Amino acid sequence: MAIRRVLKKRFGGVVVKSGHIYSFRYQAWEHDPFPLVIMLYALEGTHPNTGHQWRFFQAINFAYIPRAQRRRFAQDWVQTLRQSRGNIRFTWERIQSRYPYMEGAVRRYFFKPRYYIRNLKEVPLEDVEAVIVSTWNKDYSKRAMMALASKYKKASKFMARRVFGGRI
């Protein structure tokens, strides 16, 4: 089966939907063992070239969004969810066009093996702003921005070497 993007997936008794906000305990954490995320979609299947299995949720972790933009985004997103009555597609394309500052906050959370994600809960719409504000003690946005800057710096050096040859 080729890789497919799933906007609605049942996981552990919870229907995980694109654009909705969830909290859970993540076993394979790097910085944040209790992420609060807005779900983009699930990617599952086998990569056609490499044969590797893809089984993860792609989501935006609020702790990686700069605090100044976190509350503003939450207010905007709650309004969007209310207008659409919770029926919305939140995709990578939408992030790039409408919320480009969130590129560094996109994270992958493996859903297999199943024990990686525990206590998955959807955050009710009326509690979203309060829950997002409660994440203010966690801020990994600088770390994400540094990683992004490093990635672009490496890419620009690579391109300069390619164009001009030799060392830089």
Residue pairs with C-beta under 8 A, 6 or more apart in sequence:
1 45
1 46
2 45
2 46
2 48
3 43
3 44
3 45
3 46
3 47
3 48
3 54
4 43
4 44
4 45
5 41
5 42
5 43
5 91
6 41
6 42
6 43
6 44
7 17
7 18
7 41
7 89
8 15
8 16
8 17
8 18
9 15
9 16
9 42
9 57
10 16
11 111
11 117
11 120
12 114
12 117
12 120
14 22
14 120
14 121
14 122
16 22
16 39
16 42
16 57
16 120
16 122
17 39
17 86
18 39
18 40
18 41
18 88
18 89
18 90
18 91
19 38
19 39
19 77
19 80
19 81
19 84
19 86
19 88
19 89
19 90
20 38
20 39
20 81
20 86
20 122
20 123
21 36
21 37
21 38
21 39
21 122
21 123
21 128
21 131
21 132
22 36
22 37
22 38
22 39
22 59
22 120
22 121
22 122
22 123
23 34
23 35
23 36
23 37
23 119
23 120
23 121
23 123
23 131
24 34
24 35
24 109
24 117
24 118
24 119
24 120
24 121
25 33
25 34
25 117
25 118
25 119
26 32
26 33
26 34
26 35
26 109
26 116
26 117
27 115
27 116
27 117
27 118
28 110
28 116
29 35
31 63
31 140
31 143
32 61
32 63
32 138
32 140
35 59
35 61
35 62
35 63
35 107
35 109
36 61
36 62
36 63
36 123
36 131
36 132
36 135
37 57
37 59
37 60
37 61
37 62
37 107
37 109
38 59
38 60
38 62
38 77
38 90
39 57
39 59
39 90
40 57
40 58
40 59
40 60
40 90
40 91
40 92
40 95
40 106
41 57
41 58
41 91
42 56
42 57
42 58
42 111
43 54
43 55
43 56
43 57
43 58
44 54
44 55
44 56
45 53
45 54
46 52
46 53
46 54
47 53
47 54
53 112
55 110
55 111
55 112
56 108
56 109
56 110
56 111
57 108
57 109
57 111
57 117
58 92
58 106
58 107
58 108
59 106
59 107
59 108
59 109
60 95
60 102
60 105
60 106
60 107
61 105
61 107
61 140
62 70
62 74
62 105
62 132
62 135
63 135
63 138
63 139
63 140
63 141
64 104
64 105
64 107
64 140
64 141
64 143
64 144
65 73
65 101
65 102
65 105
65 141
66 101
66 139
66 141
66 145
67 136
67 139
67 141
69 101
70 132
70 135
70 136
71 129
71 132
71 133
73 99
73 102
74 128
74 129
74 132
74 133
75 129
77 128
78 125
78 128
78 129
80 88
81 88
81 125
81 128
82 125
86 125
92 106
95 102
95 103
95 106
96 103
103 148
104 141
104 144
104 145
104 147
104 148
105 141
105 144
109 116
109 117
110 116
110 117
111 117
123 131
157 168
160 168
161 167
161 168
